Amino acid sequence: MASSVRAFVLHHTRLRPVPGLEEIRIHLADEVVPLWHAVQIETSDPDPALPYWAFAWGGGLAIGRYLREHPEAVAGRRVFDLASGSGLCAIASMHAGAAGATGVDIDAFAAAAIEINARANGRRVTVLKRDVLDEEPPDFDVVLAGDCWYEARLAERVLPWLQRCRDRGIEVLVGDPGRRYLPADELVELASYEVRTTTELEDLELKQGRVYALRPAGDTR
């Protein structure tokens, strides 16, 4: 299965520079719907997850830009990339000097894409394929959470887990272009970037991708 998933990712994407982060190259698809149909056929699943792993999304692009401007956020530190998708944020952290990076995703195609993309950039990224949101915070220094706020149930699970990470002393960086379920009241904006997404699922080709920290516990401002 692992080899067929890897072959599927390679067959349906092309390696190309990431818009705004041209020093990073990842395997990207041209259109969502044809790829989603291909996933349906490959998995015999009539309703598989959208192929988030084949596109560069606004929040991940913003985190990548932020780490390029602020490498001290991850330099020499252990980084955990939640809902990693293509692995873009994990790879960006390694470019910025992270001591190590782990990308986690529940999608088998994403797990393959992370590994493929890391290798394409000459970086080593550990890959975990599982749902960690019911687990205790990981033993890492920084958690990156790009584009986790597109669906209500996921957002409800992500925020408490990130807050537990924060309470354990783990630094949390959130990236998002302002989606409906983003918990803005729980965040402090650190930076904003005009980003060019690579998927028509976003309502605008050019968006403002923002990077946030979590508010400290007890901060109700």
C-alpha positions in Angstrom: 0.0 0.0 0.0 2.8 2.4 0.9 4.4 2.1 -2.5 1.1 2.6 -4.3 0.3 5.6 -2.3 3.7 7.1 -3.1 3.2 6.3 -6.8 -0.2 8.0 -6.7 1.2 11.2 -5.3 4.0 11.3 -7.8 1.7 10.6 -10.7 -0.9 13.2 -9.9 1.4 16.1 -8.9 4.3 18.1 -10.3 7.3 19.3 -8.4 7.4 23.1 -8.5 8.4 26.1 -6.4 6.0 27.3 -3.8 4.6 30.8 -4.6 6.3 33.3 -2.3 8.6 30.6 -0.9 10.5 29.7 -4.1 13.4 28.3 -2.2 11.0 25.4 -1.3 9.7 23.0 -3.9 6.8 20.6 -3.3 4.7 18.3 -5.4 1.5 20.3 -6.3 -1.6 19.4 -8.3 -3.3 21.7 -10.9 -6.9 21.2 -9.9 -8.7 19.8 -6.8 -11.8 18.1 -8.3 -10.0 15.8 -10.8 -7.6 14.7 -8.1 -10.4 14.1 -5.6 -12.1 11.9 -8.2 -8.8 10.0 -8.7 -8.6 9.5 -4.9 -12.2 8.1 -4.9 -11.2 5.6 -7.5 -7.8 4.7 -5.9 -9.4 4.1 -2.5 -12.8 2.8 -3.5 -14.2 5.4 -1.2 -17.1 7.5 -2.5 -16.4 10.3 -0.1 -12.7 10.6 0.7 -11.0 13.6 2.3 -10.1 16.4 -0.1 -6.5 16.1 -1.2 -5.2 18.9 1.0 -1.7 17.5 0.7 -1.5 18.5 -3.0 -1.8 22.3 -2.6 -0.2 25.2 -0.8 -2.8 26.8 1.5 -2.9 30.3 2.9 -2.0 29.5 6.5 0.9 27.3 5.6 2.3 29.9 3.2 2.1 32.5 5.9 3.9 30.3 8.4 6.6 29.6 5.8 7.0 33.4 5.2 7.1 34.0 9.0 9.8 31.4 9.6 11.9 32.8 6.7 11.7 36.3 8.4 12.0 35.0 11.9 14.2 31.8 11.9 14.8 32.3 15.6 11.3 31.0 16.2 12.4 27.5 15.3 16.2 27.5 15.0 17.8 24.7 17.0 14.3 23.6 18.2 12.2 20.5 17.8 9.2 21.3 15.6 5.8 19.4 15.4 3.7 20.3 12.3 0.0 19.5 13.0 -2.2 18.5 10.1 0.9 18.7 8.0 -0.7 18.1 4.6 2.1 18.6 2.0 4.7 19.0 4.8 5.3 22.6 3.8 5.5 24.1 7.3 7.8 21.3 8.5 10.1 21.8 5.5 10.1 25.5 6.0 11.1 25.0 9.7 14.0 22.9 8.6 15.1 25.6 6.1 15.0 28.0 9.1 17.3 25.9 11.1 15.1 23.6 13.2 16.9 20.8 15.0 14.3 18.4 13.7 10.7 18.4 12.4 7.9 15.9 12.5 4.8 16.2 10.3 1.6 14.5 11.4 -1.5 13.8 9.3 -4.3 11.2 9.3 -4.3 11.0 5.5 -2.1 8.2 4.0 -1.6 10.3 0.9 -0.4 13.3 3.0 2.0 11.0 4.9 3.5 10.0 1.5 3.6 13.6 0.3 5.4 14.8 3.4 8.1 12.2 2.9 8.4 12.9 -0.9 8.5 16.7 -0.5 11.0 16.6 2.3 13.3 14.5 0.2 12.9 16.8 -2.8 14.2 19.6 -0.6 17.1 17.6 0.8 15.5 17.7 4.3 14.7 15.0 6.8 11.2 15.2 8.3 9.7 12.4 10.5 6.2 11.4 9.5 3.4 10.3 11.8 0.1 9.0 10.4 -2.4 9.2 13.2 -4.9 11.5 15.0 -3.0 13.1 17.9 -5.8 15.4 19.1 -6.9 13.0 21.9 -3.3 12.5 23.0 -1.2 14.4 25.5 1.0 17.2 24.0 4.1 15.9 22.3 7.6 16.4 23.6 8.5 19.2 21.2 9.5 22.8 21.5 7.2 24.4 18.8 3.9 23.3 17.3 2.9 24.7 14.0 -0.8 24.7 13.1 -1.4 25.9 9.6 -4.9 25.8 8.0 -6.7 23.9 10.8 -9.8 26.0 10.9 -11.9 25.1 7.8 -14.3 22.7 9.5 -16.2 23.2 12.8 -15.6 19.8 14.4 -11.9 19.9 13.7 -11.6 23.4 15.0 -13.4 22.4 18.2 -10.8 19.7 18.8 -7.7 21.6 17.7 -8.0 24.6 20.0 -8.1 22.7 23.3 -5.2 20.6 22.2 -3.1 23.6 21.2 -4.0 25.2 24.5 -2.7 22.1 26.4 0.5 22.4 24.4 0.8 26.1 25.4 0.2 25.2 29.0 3.1 22.7 28.8 5.4 25.4 27.7 5.4 24.5 24.0 5.3 27.5 21.7 2.4 27.5 19.3 2.3 29.2 15.9 -1.1 29.3 14.0 -1.4 30.2 10.3 -4.7 31.0 8.6 -6.2 33.4 6.0 -9.2 34.1 8.3 -11.5 31.1 7.8 -14.9 30.9 9.4 -13.9 28.8 12.4 -10.7 30.6 13.3 -10.9 31.3 17.1 -9.7 34.9 16.7 -10.4 35.8 20.3 -7.9 33.2 21.5 -5.1 34.5 19.2 -2.6 37.3 19.1 -1.6 38.3 15.5 2.2 38.3 14.9 2.4 39.0 11.2 0.4 39.3 8.0 1.4 38.4 4.4 -0.2 38.6 1.0 -0.1 35.0 -0.2 -0.9 33.3 -3.5 -2.7 30.0 -2.9 -2.4 27.2 -5.4 -6.0 25.9 -5.2 -9.3 27.2 -6.6 -11.0 26.1 -3.3 -9.9 29.3 -1.8 -12.3 32.1 -2.7 -9.6 34.5 -3.7 -6.3 33.7 -5.5 -4.5 36.4 -3.4 -5.3 36.3 0.3 -3.9 37.7 3.5 -2.4 34.9 5.4 -1.8 35.7 9.1 0.4 34.1 11.7 -0.7 34.1 15.3 0.4 33.0 18.8 -2.1 31.7 21.4 -3.1 34.1 24.1 -1.6 33.3 27.4 -3.9 31.3 29.7 -6.2 33.7 31.7 -5.7 36.5 29.2 -9.3 37.6 28.4 -8.6 40.8 26.5 
